[in-house]
Amino acid sequence: MTVSARDMAAATPAGRDRYIDLLRAASLGTVIAGHWLMAAVSGDGIGNLLALLPPLQVLTWGLQVMPVFFFVGGFSHALSYRSLARRSDGRPVYAAFLRARLQRLLRPTLVFVLVWGAAALAVQLAGRGAGGLTGAALRLVTQPLWFIGIYLAMVAFTPPLLRLHERWGWGAFAALLAAAATVDALRFALALPYVEFLNFAFVWLAVHQLGFLRADGRITRRPALGLAAAGLAGAVLLVAYGPYPLSMVGMPGEKVSNMAPPTLALLCHGTWLVGAVQLAAGPATAWLRRPRVWRG
């Protein structure tokens, strides 16, 4: 039995947050498109267009939208965990939450990996080899999968961080922000080895924590404006006067990357993006209520 887009749109529950659906789809689409747009193809192979034309790196301040995806993840995880807790009847909630979220993530990922792995093997057997443009293209397609490991960690940490959020609210986000800043201070001021890898947790979990705040309706217009203004100002100042590069994605050969491991500058970037998308939530939600738009 087939279901038309019109029927699916008509069956959408009235309480569904359509804007979150839009942000999820748009952020993933932007990440995929951004990776392909950065590819500079030549006879020597595939390079990075942003490395070849450094002024274009400012575009990453709009195209680096993984913080939005993780923000949406925090929102969805809060709702999912609370829904399971209400219906648990005394059964373990954490295991059910992990199983449900991991199945949704890993099943399509496994299908993609198997299909793409088979394609890569077929290319190898056909004698095309793993070098040159073909090999680079095969590797490039799988590059965005790095976020799955981060997302799995967010799922695993959702219950304890949600409890912290319920007790401290904005204070839990502020604590993660302070932890990320402390890590960068230890990294750049004291040259403490390996400490920077802690920010894989602190930076991305801080953005995730903002999703909890949205789930509770606490990022209204004034807080959203504050996040956008403070985040953008912080990112600009850190890049202008600190040891942080302009690009919000990794560049080949750079001594410092804002992405791997994440930096305080990337967290500020993510904060302003969250504030910006929240400021657009009202008009965007009204737009998405139009039947023709939602069917699209």
Secondary structure, DSSP 8 states (H G I E B T S, - for coil): ----HHHHHHTS-TT--HHHHHHHHHHHHHHHHHHHHTEEEETTEEEEHHHHSGGGGGGHHHH--HHHHHHHHHHHHHHHHHHHHHT-TTS-HHHHHHHHHHHHHHHHHHHHHHHHHHHHHHHHHTT--SSHHHHHHHHHHHGGGGHHHHHHHHHHHHHHHHHHHHHHTHHHHHHHHHHHHHHHHHHHTS--TTGGGGHHHHHHHHHHHHHHHHHTT---HHHHHHHHHHHHHHHHHHHHHSS--S-SS--TT-SS-SBTTB-HHHHHHHHHHHHHHHHTHHHHHHHHTSHHHHH-
